[in-house]
Amino acid sequence: MRGHLLALPALVAASVPFYSNTGPVERSDSRADAIKEAFSHAWDGYYEYAFPHDELLPISNGYADSRNSWGASAVDALSTAIIMRNETIVNQIIDHIAVIDYSTTTTSVSLFETTIRYLAGMLSGYDLLKGPATGLVDEDKIEVLLKQSKNLADVLKYAFDTPSGVPYNTLNFSTHGNDGAETNGLAVTGTLVLEWTRLSDLTNNPEYARLSQKAQDYLLHPQPAEYEPFPGLVGSKVNITTGEFVNGAVSWNGGTDSYYEYLIKMYLYDPERFDLYRERWVAAAESSMNHLASHPSSRPDLTFLASYDTEGRTYGFSSQHLACFDGGSFLLGGTVLNRQDFIDFGLDLVSGCHETYNATLTGIGPETFSWDPNSVPENQRELYERAGFYITGGSYILRPEVIESFYYAWRVTGDETYREWVWTAFVAINKYCRTDSGFAGLADVNAENGGDRYDNQESFIFAEVLKYIYLSFAPEDEWQVQKGNGNTFVYNTEAHPFKVYTPLQ
């Protein structure tokens, strides 16, 4: 899940017992079984203590409702449960989805978060159950997923009713209003088009695609030109009234990230309709290689992506766990477009993000880090000299991006090294984050035992973290990422796989 940095939940003292895997597991099917067990463990705790609320509090065994009280963890878990072919959990989730009233909530609604989690989770479940996972549930139950997707989009679509068509992100259902924001973010605006277009293609109703693509057009044709400082790389915010960019803050970090992710994925979804998206992604990728690639002075063998701001024409040498999807994006684009230079650069980015895991005491990467040689804290000088980065935010809230890029690296290259990196990360997460009822975030990945724990289990541990880990050891299936042009599924930013478009639909 990209686009937003999340507020961190409350810390809880690290008195919860630790768990580790029972010895080495060498065979892929045994590792896949271990990951299935972790998924079932997280689900069982959620189902017992938190369902049908949004999140489990895995230390106090309570619940939270940060996503409108519709059961975010359940809907986010659906596509992974299907891929794992867990019939019991799949049926529990679909039965819940059937009774959700998406028109009612007591909280504000994020168009972005609701789209990537709820809308995508249901559409992906529909695609999977209608396709390669057919027979897992009764056929008559599957249609509720498409029906509820339409119901949700029909409630959300007033967000696009603005002078430009750039939507408001924060909605108030009780007043049919919004938060009155003047701008919307690049990622928040540019990470709707895959889900809303897929809904149009499945329902034969062009309205949903039209709304999202109209907003996207402002991002594809950026104005004014000064806020596209390098070809394809644009600022981070657009004016809701005019559709024009209001700054030239360029990066692959949170707030901008998934806009770039969706450019190449829309081309993969349908190369006929979305060739312009390919052009814009190629431009952004080439500009990133030429202008943003950065190498720490202490570790010139490593590659990270810097940021750039037209105000002052300054570079920033810091990044985020969120941005570590970038290696996977370059790898996907490289294999789909047959560009070895993109693949090679993507592998460099993957190796850089791997070092952020490899160098910490827990073997898990931090939320934010920097390689600016002029700002190294004295107590992290040794880390910077050894690993090429220092930590600016040491928490880990169960994010998936580094593991996601490991998965793409393994699928594109076939090199077992990357699959071992996935397994090593899983063992660390299972050791330091696992509680009696689920998985908790860590306060400091470079402290003994990860420091204190966050009493919150993000829904994306179901949708993303455990899915990407499982896919790395699961049998070959239609939904696995393929080399070249063999992909029949494409993953949204929450790791929900959609069937790629075919004209026969």
Disulfide bonds with the S-S distance in Angstrom:
Cys324-Cys353 2.03
